[in-house]
Amino acid sequence: VAHKNTRNKITERQTMAICEAPNCKTQVRTGNNVSHSKRRTRRTWSPNIHKATVEINGQMKKVNLCTRCLRTIYKTAMKD
């Protein structure tokens, strides 16, 4: 039985879950799920990351951005 290489998928997912904006530190957060009976189980919260095409130094590049950064970029672009 051939085993699938899951290591590449994990690292790819982790890099996708980080915003590439210079001032943003958005990444995966961890914590507890708490049920009604107060049982705690570990879980993760992933940021809302989207691939966007952005102009950087006059060149169009695809980058991973969180929705907060995308919104800020669109707002500043509308003002110009």
Summary of the structure (lengths in Angstrom):
residues: 80
radius of gyration: 17.4
end to end distance: 58.3
largest distance: 58.3
contacts: 156
relative contact order: 0.18
helix: 29%
strand: 35%
